[in-house]
């Protein structure tokens, strides 16, 4: 997930580019994102942390 954003100014100088830009803004692309099982992800993360700390205590 993105943690920062940016602001950029730009100028469209010709009519054709302006039309294409307005069409793109009016019809945004849809992106399918897979649903995640947050409980399973959390459990896996905790297991990995526990394993890491157990290994570091042995050495």
C-alpha positions as a LaTeX table, in Angstrom:
\begin{tabular}{lrrr}
\hline
Residue & $x$ (\AA) & $y$ (\AA) & $z$ (\AA) \\
\hline
Unk1 & 0.00 & 0.00 & 0.00 \\
Unk2 & 1.30 & 3.45 & $-0.87$ \\
Unk3 & 2.36 & 5.52 & 2.12 \\
Unk4 & 2.97 & 8.83 & 0.34 \\
Unk5 & 1.36 & 10.84 & $-2.40$ \\
Unk6 & 2.56 & 13.55 & $-4.74$ \\
Unk7 & 1.22 & 16.66 & $-6.41$ \\
Unk8 & 2.21 & 17.48 & $-9.97$ \\
Unk9 & 0.95 & 20.34 & $-12.10$ \\
Unk10 & 0.79 & 19.93 & $-15.86$ \\
Unk11 & $-0.57$ & 21.82 & $-18.85$ \\
Unk12 & $-2.43$ & 20.32 & $-21.80$ \\
Unk13 & $-1.83$ & 22.50 & $-24.84$ \\
Unk14 & $-3.70$ & 20.83 & $-27.70$ \\
Unk15 & $-7.40$ & 20.04 & $-28.07$ \\
Unk16 & $-6.91$ & 16.34 & $-28.95$ \\
Unk17 & $-4.91$ & 15.66 & $-25.80$ \\
Unk18 & $-7.52$ & 17.51 & $-23.78$ \\
Unk19 & $-10.29$ & 15.31 & $-25.22$ \\
Unk20 & $-8.34$ & 12.12 & $-24.51$ \\
Unk21 & $-7.64$ & 13.26 & $-20.95$ \\
Unk22 & $-11.28$ & 14.09 & $-20.26$ \\
Unk23 & $-12.36$ & 10.72 & $-21.68$ \\
Unk24 & $-9.84$ & 8.91 & $-19.46$ \\
Unk25 & $-11.05$ & 10.79 & $-16.38$ \\
Unk26 & $-14.70$ & 10.06 & $-17.19$ \\
Unk27 & $-14.04$ & 6.33 & $-17.67$ \\
Unk28 & $-11.52$ & 5.21 & $-15.05$ \\
Unk29 & $-10.06$ & 1.72 & $-15.27$ \\
Unk30 & $-11.37$ & $-0.74$ & $-12.71$ \\
Unk31 & $-8.82$ & $-2.92$ & $-10.97$ \\
Unk32 & $-9.88$ & $-6.15$ & $-9.29$ \\
Unk33 & $-8.12$ & $-6.70$ & $-5.99$ \\
Unk34 & $-8.26$ & $-10.07$ & $-4.29$ \\
Unk35 & $-9.87$ & $-10.14$ & $-0.86$ \\
Unk36 & $-7.45$ & $-11.21$ & 1.84 \\
Unk37 & $-8.18$ & $-13.20$ & 4.94 \\
Unk38 & $-6.85$ & $-10.71$ & 7.48 \\
Unk39 & $-7.07$ & $-13.15$ & 10.40 \\
Unk40 & $-5.00$ & $-15.72$ & 8.52 \\
Unk41 & $-2.48$ & $-13.05$ & 7.46 \\
Unk42 & $-2.20$ & $-11.83$ & 11.06 \\
Unk43 & $-1.74$ & $-15.36$ & 12.39 \\
Unk44 & 0.96 & $-16.08$ & 9.81 \\
Unk45 & 2.75 & $-12.83$ & 10.68 \\
Unk46 & 2.71 & $-13.63$ & 14.38 \\
Unk47 & 4.08 & $-17.11$ & 13.69 \\
Unk48 & 6.92 & $-15.66$ & 11.62 \\
Unk49 & 7.75 & $-13.13$ & 14.34 \\
Unk50 & 7.71 & $-15.82$ & 17.02 \\
Unk51 & 9.99 & $-18.03$ & 14.92 \\
Unk52 & 12.38 & $-15.15$ & 14.31 \\
Unk53 & 12.60 & $-14.25$ & 17.99 \\
Unk54 & 12.99 & $-17.88$ & 19.02 \\
Unk55 & 15.91 & $-18.28$ & 16.61 \\
Unk56 & 17.60 & $-15.08$ & 17.85 \\
Unk57 & 17.35 & $-16.20$ & 21.50 \\
Unk58 & 19.15 & $-19.48$ & 20.76 \\
Unk59 & 22.27 & $-17.76$ & 19.39 \\
\hline
\end{tabular}
